[in-house]
Amino acid sequence: MQLDTLPIVRRKLSDEVTDRLKAMITSGQLRPGEPLPSERELMERYQVGRPTIREALQTLSSLGLIVTVRGERSRVCQVTAQSIIRQMDNTVHLLFAASPASLDHLKEARLFFERGMVREAALRATDAHLDRLRAVVARQRTHLGDTDVFISADTEFHTAIAAISGNPIFESVSGAMLGWLKAYHTDLLVWVSQEARTLDEHEAILHHIERRDADAAEKAMIGHLTRTAALYAVPASA
């Protein structure tokens, strides 16, 4: 009989503490909004030092399971699709810094994703969904030239389309991708010069969704994202 020759790895104490606290959270023993025991209580309970407890809490915070505020006890977070997906933010920015070509991959992924989302929107949009999209487009029209508000509304327009699917993961992915792209906005003057055209394209997409024309909505979205892809670029110094 051939025996497993892999060595037994001794786990860090902080990993053990992390697993025990994670089990308390995932089992519902500690509910969203509830404070964790104090550092001193945890030290006494698990018979470990303060550095071990703090390392475990930092790990739980990075996982989005707790929120830590200086001078207060850590509290359990409400885990959502958005909170889980946004944990990738720092890692994604590191990826882009190490490999600028990843930005093109993100643009391609966004195009693939949003053409499916807009088809779903055309098939499933309710009156309430359409009212939300109309309100976003109206806000963009009112704030032409106010780049910060316009870009914020641009993000909401696309996430609102994803939300029509009824799947919170899709909505969260849409928001995350736009958040990652935002770090690569070209000069805001370039955005201002493109606002009127962007508004026209949003109105066309909305029109096709209102008419329940999935093919036309997809075609309009492809044209819109293909054009606006140039508005996101890695800085020349990168």
C-alpha positions as CSV (number, residue, x, y, z in Angstrom):
1,M,0.0,0.0,0.0
2,Q,1.4,3.4,-1.0
3,L,1.1,6.0,1.8
4,D,0.5,9.7,1.4
5,T,3.8,11.4,1.8
6,L,2.6,15.0,2.0
7,P,3.8,16.6,5.3
8,I,1.3,17.6,7.9
9,V,1.3,21.4,8.1
10,R,0.8,23.0,11.4
11,R,-1.8,25.7,11.2
12,K,-1.4,29.2,12.5
13,L,-3.4,30.0,15.7
14,S,-5.0,33.0,13.9
15,D,-6.4,30.6,11.3
16,E,-8.0,28.5,14.0
17,V,-9.5,31.6,15.6
18,T,-10.7,32.8,12.2
19,D,-12.4,29.5,11.4
20,R,-14.2,29.4,14.8
21,L,-15.5,32.9,14.5
22,K,-16.5,32.3,10.9
23,A,-18.5,29.3,12.0
24,M,-20.3,31.4,14.6
25,I,-21.2,33.9,11.9
26,T,-22.3,31.5,9.2
27,S,-24.3,29.4,11.6
28,G,-26.2,32.4,12.8
29,Q,-24.8,32.3,16.3
30,L,-23.6,35.8,15.6
31,R,-26.1,37.8,13.5
32,P,-25.7,40.8,11.2
33,G,-25.3,43.9,13.3
34,E,-24.3,42.1,16.4
35,P,-20.9,42.9,18.0
36,L,-18.2,40.3,18.4
37,P,-16.9,39.6,21.9
38,S,-14.1,42.1,22.9
39,E,-10.5,41.3,22.0
40,R,-9.9,40.5,25.7
41,E,-12.8,38.1,25.8
42,L,-11.6,36.4,22.7
43,M,-8.1,36.1,24.1
44,E,-9.4,34.5,27.2
45,R,-11.8,32.2,25.4
46,Y,-9.2,30.9,22.9
47,Q,-6.1,31.2,25.2
48,V,-4.2,33.2,22.6
49,G,-2.4,36.6,22.5
50,R,-3.8,39.9,21.2
51,P,-1.8,39.7,17.9
52,T,-3.5,36.4,17.1
53,I,-6.9,37.9,17.7
54,R,-6.2,41.0,15.7
55,E,-4.9,38.9,12.7
56,A,-8.0,36.8,12.8
57,L,-10.3,39.9,12.9
58,Q,-8.3,41.4,10.0
59,T,-8.9,38.2,7.9
60,L,-12.7,38.3,8.7
61,S,-12.8,41.9,7.7
62,S,-11.1,41.2,4.4
63,L,-13.7,38.5,3.8
64,G,-16.4,41.0,4.3
65,L,-17.8,39.2,7.3
66,I,-17.2,41.9,9.9
67,V,-16.6,45.6,10.0
68,T,-14.0,47.1,12.4
69,V,-14.2,50.6,13.7
70,R,-11.3,52.0,15.8
71,G,-12.2,52.1,19.4
72,E,-15.3,50.0,19.0
73,R,-16.0,46.3,19.0
74,S,-16.1,44.6,15.6
75,R,-19.6,43.9,14.2
76,V,-21.0,41.2,11.9
77,C,-21.8,42.4,8.4
78,Q,-24.9,41.5,6.4
79,V,-23.3,39.4,3.6
80,T,-24.7,40.3,0.2
81,A,-23.7,39.5,-3.4
82,Q,-22.4,43.1,-3.6
83,S,-20.3,42.9,-0.4
84,I,-18.7,39.6,-1.6
85,I,-18.0,40.8,-5.1
86,R,-16.6,44.2,-4.0
87,Q,-14.0,42.3,-1.9
88,M,-12.2,41.8,-5.3
89,D,-11.6,45.5,-5.7
90,N,-8.1,45.8,-4.4
91,T,-7.1,42.5,-6.1
92,V,-8.5,43.7,-9.5
93,H,-6.6,47.0,-9.3
94,L,-3.4,45.1,-8.5
95,L,-4.0,42.9,-11.5
96,F,-4.5,45.9,-13.8
97,A,-1.3,47.5,-12.4
98,A,0.7,44.3,-13.1
99,S,-0.9,43.6,-16.5
100,P,-2.4,46.6,-18.3
101,A,-3.8,44.3,-21.0
102,S,-6.3,43.1,-18.4
103,L,-8.2,46.3,-18.9
104,D,-9.0,45.2,-22.5
105,H,-10.1,41.8,-21.1
106,L,-12.5,43.7,-18.7
107,K,-13.9,45.7,-21.5
108,E,-14.5,42.5,-23.5
109,A,-16.1,40.8,-20.5
110,R,-18.4,43.8,-19.9
111,L,-19.6,43.8,-23.5
112,F,-20.3,40.1,-23.3
113,F,-22.2,40.5,-20.0
114,E,-24.2,43.6,-20.9
115,R,-25.4,42.4,-24.2
116,G,-27.1,39.6,-22.4
117,M,-28.4,41.8,-19.7
118,V,-30.1,44.2,-22.1
119,R,-31.8,41.4,-23.9
120,E,-33.2,40.2,-20.6
121,A,-34.3,43.7,-19.8
122,A,-36.2,44.0,-23.1
123,L,-38.0,40.8,-22.4
124,R,-38.7,41.3,-18.6
125,A,-38.9,45.0,-17.8
126,T,-41.9,46.0,-15.8
127,D,-43.4,49.5,-15.7
128,A,-41.5,50.2,-12.5
129,H,-38.2,49.2,-14.2
130,L,-38.9,51.4,-17.2
131,D,-39.8,54.4,-14.9
132,R,-36.4,54.0,-13.1
133,L,-34.5,54.0,-16.4
134,R,-36.5,57.0,-17.7
135,A,-35.7,58.9,-14.5
136,V,-32.0,58.1,-14.9
137,V,-31.9,59.3,-18.5
138,A,-33.8,62.4,-17.5
139,R,-31.2,63.1,-14.8
140,Q,-28.4,62.8,-17.3
141,R,-30.2,65.2,-19.6
142,T,-30.6,67.7,-16.8
143,H,-26.9,67.4,-15.8
144,L,-25.2,67.6,-19.2
145,G,-21.9,69.3,-18.4
146,D,-21.9,68.2,-14.7
147,T,-19.5,65.3,-15.3
148,D,-19.6,63.8,-11.8
149,V,-23.4,63.6,-11.8
150,F,-23.5,62.4,-15.4
151,I,-21.1,59.6,-14.8
152,S,-22.9,58.5,-11.6
153,A,-26.1,58.4,-13.6
154,D,-24.3,56.5,-16.4
155,T,-23.4,53.8,-13.8
156,E,-26.9,53.6,-12.5
157,F,-28.3,53.3,-16.0
158,H,-26.3,50.1,-16.6
159,T,-26.8,48.6,-13.2
160,A,-30.5,49.3,-13.4
161,I,-30.6,47.3,-16.6
162,A,-28.9,44.4,-14.9
163,A,-31.3,44.6,-12.0
164,I,-34.2,43.9,-14.3
165,S,-33.0,40.3,-14.4
166,G,-34.1,40.0,-10.7
167,N,-30.7,38.4,-9.9
168,P,-28.7,40.4,-7.4
169,I,-25.5,38.8,-8.5
170,F,-25.9,40.3,-12.0
171,E,-26.6,43.7,-10.6
172,S,-23.6,43.5,-8.3
173,V,-21.3,42.3,-11.1
174,S,-22.5,45.2,-13.3
175,G,-21.7,47.7,-10.5
176,A,-18.3,46.1,-9.8
177,M,-17.1,46.2,-13.4
178,L,-18.1,49.8,-13.7
179,G,-16.3,50.6,-10.5
180,W,-13.2,48.9,-11.7
181,L,-13.4,50.8,-15.0
182,K,-13.8,54.1,-13.3
183,A,-10.2,54.1,-12.2
184,Y,-9.3,54.3,-15.9
185,H,-11.4,57.2,-17.0
186,T,-9.6,59.4,-19.6
187,D,-9.5,63.1,-19.1
188,L,-12.8,64.4,-17.9
189,L,-12.9,66.9,-20.7
190,V,-13.1,64.0,-23.1
191,W,-16.1,62.7,-21.2
192,V,-17.8,66.1,-21.4
193,S,-17.4,66.2,-25.1
194,Q,-19.0,62.7,-25.4
195,E,-21.9,63.3,-23.0
196,A,-24.5,64.3,-25.6
197,R,-23.8,61.3,-27.7
198,T,-23.8,59.0,-24.6
199,L,-27.3,60.4,-23.7
200,D,-28.6,59.7,-27.2
201,E,-27.3,56.2,-27.1
202,H,-28.9,55.6,-23.6
203,E,-32.2,57.0,-25.0
204,A,-32.0,54.6,-28.0
205,I,-31.3,51.6,-25.7
206,L,-34.3,52.6,-23.5
207,H,-36.5,53.0,-26.5
208,H,-35.8,49.5,-27.7
209,I,-36.3,48.1,-24.2
210,E,-39.7,49.9,-24.0
211,R,-40.6,48.3,-27.4
212,R,-39.6,44.8,-26.1
213,D,-37.2,44.5,-29.1
214,A,-34.3,42.5,-27.6
215,D,-32.4,42.3,-30.9
216,A,-32.4,46.1,-31.4
217,A,-31.6,46.7,-27.7
218,E,-28.6,44.3,-27.9
219,K,-27.4,46.0,-31.1
220,A,-27.7,49.4,-29.6
221,M,-25.8,48.3,-26.5
222,I,-23.0,46.8,-28.5
223,G,-22.6,50.0,-30.4
224,H,-22.7,52.1,-27.3
225,L,-20.1,50.0,-25.4
226,T,-17.8,49.7,-28.4
227,R,-17.6,53.4,-28.7
228,T,-17.3,54.3,-25.0
229,A,-14.5,51.6,-24.5
230,A,-12.1,54.3,-25.7
231,L,-13.0,56.4,-22.7
232,Y,-11.2,54.0,-20.4
233,A,-7.4,53.7,-20.8
234,V,-4.4,52.8,-18.8
235,P,-2.3,56.0,-18.1
236,A,0.7,56.4,-20.3
237,S,3.0,56.2,-17.3
238,A,1.6,52.8,-16.4
